[in-house]
Amino acid sequence: MEKTIVHGCGGAGVSIVAKYVESLTKDSMLNVETRYLDTSRADIDRFKDLNIENIHIITSKKLDTVIDGSGGRRDTNSTEIQDNINKYVDAFKYGHGEVHIVVSSASGGSGSVASTLLIAALKKLNVTVIFICITDNSSLKYTEHSVNTLKYLELV
């Protein structure tokens, strides 16, 4: 039986996936596993029923502490995210027939970087990946972030 694994990346991805899970019944979650990846506990702590074993908070190697978010800036924590993405991927087992859905904002900070790096790592494992990204064109910065996220995906 196929298994669906939904990854919430960054604040937007964590919030969307957690709200989705809250709206489901236990029976509808039988073949769905959720995982969360962020640089801050802020969005994760808002949801009380998340499976703690599937939460990965990226830390800084230099400071050995939680980073506490990217504040919508892609460059703020990109090095730390790159350093941690394989640790996140290696924490789980992968099986034949799995479908991985990666959810994030394309216009923000942590999620836009983590999601693209996660997609690249999952593709190396030869699993099916679906990317759901939310964009924001309310400012030039967010539009540029969205375009850069999509450009990076062309390289993957």
HELIX and SHEET records of a PDB file:
HELIX    1   1 GLY A   10  GLU A   22  1                                  13    
HELIX    2   2 ASP A   27  MET A   29  5                                   3    
HELIX    3   3 ALA A   42  ASP A   45  1                                   4    
HELIX    4   4 ILE A   52  ASN A   54  5                                   3    
HELIX    5   5 SER A   78  ASP A   90  1                                  13    
HELIX    6   6 SER A  110  LYS A  124  1                                  15    
HELIX    7   7 LEU A  140  LEU A  155  1                                  16    
SHEET    1   A 5 ILE A  55  ILE A  57  0                                        
SHEET    2   A 5 VAL A  32  ASP A  38  1                                        
SHEET    3   A 5 THR A   4  CYS A   9  1                                        
SHEET    4   A 5 VAL A  99  SER A 105  1                                        
SHEET    5   A 5 THR A 128  ILE A 134  1                                        
SHEET    1   B 2 THR A  59  SER A  60  0                                        
SHEET    2   B 2 THR A  65  VAL A  66 -1                                        
END                                                                             
